[in-house]
């Protein structure tokens, strides 16, 4: 059925993750994850949806907190049910092609080494939600069960 889930949450329910694929001239913004599940894999800005927060507000907040970029326009990319790294997430990925600024390492304890990578030459390994979102971007498929 899938990999074992680490049971350390008393509610034992999936969490909601929100990520943002930032695209600029055919390049994707990625950095290595640190100190969390998927440590060492390449990911983009993202995090947990907070109580009472809209998905769009969460996406904008995470991008600003992690990179300093200010997102101007978002669109829905995909929804995935992810059981990986001993965790279970309902994962929502958004696409941002309109934003301002240059990426800064604002949370180096969580993610570091921002870089723009060509879509056809991405680093490895990719964080599982990013891997599924890239496949969705390429295929136009919006749901990954």
C-alpha positions as CSV (number, residue, x, y, z in Angstrom):
1,X,0.0,0.0,0.0
2,X,2.9,2.4,0.5
3,X,5.7,3.2,2.9
4,X,5.2,3.1,6.7
5,X,4.0,6.2,8.3
6,X,5.7,7.5,11.5
7,X,2.9,7.8,14.1
8,X,3.9,10.8,16.2
9,X,0.8,13.0,15.8
10,X,-2.0,12.3,18.2
11,X,-4.6,13.3,15.6
12,X,-3.0,10.8,13.1
13,X,-4.4,12.7,10.1
14,X,-2.7,13.9,6.9
15,X,-1.3,17.4,6.9
16,X,-1.8,20.0,4.2
17,X,1.2,21.1,2.3
18,X,1.4,24.0,-0.1
19,X,4.2,24.6,-2.6
20,X,5.0,27.1,-5.3
21,X,6.8,26.4,-8.6
22,X,8.4,29.7,-9.4
23,X,9.2,29.9,-13.2
24,X,11.4,32.5,-14.9
25,X,12.3,32.2,-18.6
26,X,12.1,28.4,-18.6
27,X,14.0,28.0,-15.3
28,X,12.7,26.7,-11.9
29,X,13.8,28.1,-8.6
30,X,15.1,25.3,-6.4
31,X,17.3,24.7,-3.3
32,X,18.3,21.8,-1.0
33,X,16.1,21.0,2.0
34,X,17.7,20.9,5.4
35,X,16.6,19.4,8.7
36,X,13.2,18.1,7.7
37,X,11.7,15.2,5.8
38,X,13.3,14.9,2.4
39,X,16.6,16.4,3.7
40,X,19.1,16.9,1.0
41,X,16.5,16.8,-1.8
42,X,15.8,19.8,-4.1
43,X,12.7,21.7,-3.4
44,X,11.0,25.0,-3.9
45,X,9.2,27.3,-1.5
46,X,6.4,25.7,0.5
47,X,5.1,24.7,3.9
48,X,2.0,24.0,5.9
49,X,-1.4,25.6,5.4
50,X,-2.2,27.4,8.6
51,X,-5.7,27.4,10.3
52,X,-7.9,30.0,8.6
53,X,-5.5,30.7,5.8
54,X,-6.4,30.6,2.1
55,X,-4.2,28.4,-0.1
56,X,-3.1,31.5,-2.1
57,X,-2.2,33.4,1.1
58,X,-0.2,30.4,2.3
59,X,1.7,30.2,-1.0
60,X,2.5,33.9,-1.0
61,X,3.6,33.8,2.7
62,X,5.9,30.8,2.2
63,X,7.6,32.3,-0.8
64,X,8.1,35.6,1.0
65,X,9.4,33.9,4.2
66,X,11.8,31.5,2.5
67,X,13.1,33.5,-0.5
68,X,12.0,37.2,-0.1
69,X,10.2,37.1,-3.5
70,X,6.8,38.8,-3.7
71,X,4.3,36.8,-5.8
72,X,2.0,38.8,-8.0
73,X,0.0,36.1,-9.7
74,X,-0.7,32.4,-8.8
75,X,-2.4,29.6,-10.6
76,X,-3.3,26.1,-9.5
77,X,-0.8,23.4,-10.7
78,X,-1.8,20.1,-9.0
79,X,-3.1,18.2,-6.1
80,X,-1.3,15.1,-4.8
81,X,-1.8,12.5,-2.1
82,X,1.7,11.9,-0.9
83,X,2.8,9.2,1.4
84,X,6.6,9.5,1.6
85,X,9.4,10.1,4.1
86,X,7.3,8.5,6.8
87,X,4.6,11.2,6.4
88,X,1.2,11.6,4.8
89,X,0.3,14.9,3.1
90,X,-2.5,16.3,0.9
91,X,-0.3,18.5,-1.2
92,X,-1.4,21.5,-3.2
93,X,1.1,23.0,-5.7
94,X,0.7,26.4,-7.2
95,X,2.5,28.0,-10.2
96,X,3.9,31.6,-10.0
97,X,5.3,33.2,-13.2
98,X,4.7,36.8,-12.0
99,X,6.8,37.8,-9.0
100,X,9.2,40.5,-7.9
101,X,12.7,40.5,-6.4
102,X,15.7,38.1,-6.4
103,X,15.8,35.1,-4.1
104,X,17.6,35.4,-0.8
105,X,18.4,32.6,1.8
106,X,16.0,33.7,4.5
107,X,15.7,30.4,6.3
108,X,19.1,28.7,5.8
109,X,18.3,26.2,8.5
110,X,15.4,24.9,6.4
111,X,16.5,25.4,2.8
112,X,19.7,26.7,1.2
113,X,21.4,27.3,-2.1
114,X,18.7,28.9,-4.2
115,X,19.4,28.5,-7.9
116,X,17.5,28.8,-11.2
117,X,17.5,25.4,-13.1
118,X,16.4,24.8,-16.6
119,X,13.3,22.7,-16.7
120,X,15.0,20.1,-18.8
121,X,18.1,19.9,-16.6
122,X,16.9,19.7,-13.0
123,X,19.1,18.6,-10.1
124,X,18.6,15.4,-8.3
125,X,17.1,14.1,-6.1
126,X,13.9,16.1,-6.3
127,X,11.6,16.3,-3.2
128,X,8.7,14.0,-3.9
129,X,6.0,16.8,-4.1
130,X,8.2,18.7,-6.5
131,X,8.8,15.6,-8.6
132,X,5.0,15.1,-9.0
133,X,4.4,18.8,-9.6
134,X,7.0,18.9,-12.4
135,X,5.3,15.8,-14.0
136,X,1.9,17.6,-13.7
137,X,3.4,20.8,-15.3
138,X,4.7,18.8,-18.2
139,X,1.6,16.6,-18.7
140,X,-1.2,18.9,-17.8
141,X,-2.5,16.3,-15.3
142,X,-3.7,18.0,-12.2
143,X,-4.2,15.1,-9.8
144,X,-1.7,12.6,-8.5
145,X,-3.5,10.0,-6.4
